[in-house]
Amino acid sequence: MEMEGFAPSGSREAELLQKIDESRLPRHLAVIMDGNGRWAGSRSLPRVAGHRAGIESVREIVESSARLGMEALTLYAFSVENWKRPRSEVRTLMALLKKYLRQELGQIHANNIRFLAIGRIRELEASVREELRHAMRVTAKNTGMHLYVALNYSGRAEIVDAFNLLLRERRKNGDTAPVDEEAIARRLYTSAVPDPDLLIRTSGEMRISNFLLWQIAYSEIYITPTYWPDFRRLHLLEAILEYQKRDRRYGGIQAPCEGKP
Ligand code: FPP
């Protein structure tokens, strides 16, 4: 595909971009950003230096995904399990998130991106909640890419939340009809967008770690050894190309190629 100003001509990024089929981009990309601590450790730096460097990757992947024309990007920034980390690390992660939003909101808004925090947001500290609400309010009417940032997130808790919401509504309406998949899917945090086509996990771990459990039922999974702070536009393009080589069957058989007898 062609895209002016995306990558300098002659660069590896430009070469990869040429090979990408614009009509088969993932509509929704989900990312488990892992390896910040190891990135820092391999440079004898404190773990928080890895998170700080990881912000640069967030900035580049958000901008690149929006420019490529994706409908949604979901980033796993803080799981319910992450509270077990040292208090100072948790504090730094929250501070970095606030800093990112303060610095990037203008650009996010200018790129017509809609920012949404997902997870049990009410359990976060007030100053973080305020920053998130502000970003959501400012970008609420944007019509471009949905940027979901998962915070205090758990895939199981998301399904429980959807179920409880459904139960409350049913009690109110006196509805006793059987529940179907659609009823749950419509109450998930990401119900406004299609399920992820592609799930990327950085730093080589072969786990899902309680991320978007319902939504990734048919997602293609791409695991790269690259640590998150090193994962940039080039790596995103590599992942998309690999995704475009996959044969997605959704449990069926290979579709016959169009135009072939
Ligand atoms: C995983 O690395 C990364 C995280 C737990 C946090 C990701 C958060 C950011 C990049 C910053 C804030 C986010 C946004 C969206 C602005 P790890 O610490 O688990 O690495 P390790 O497995 O090597 O220890």
Residues whose N, C-alpha, C, O or C-beta is under 5 A from the ligand:
A	BS01	FPP	M33 D34 G35 N36 G37 R38 W39 H51 G54 I55 V58 Y76 A77 L93 L96 L97 Y100 V149
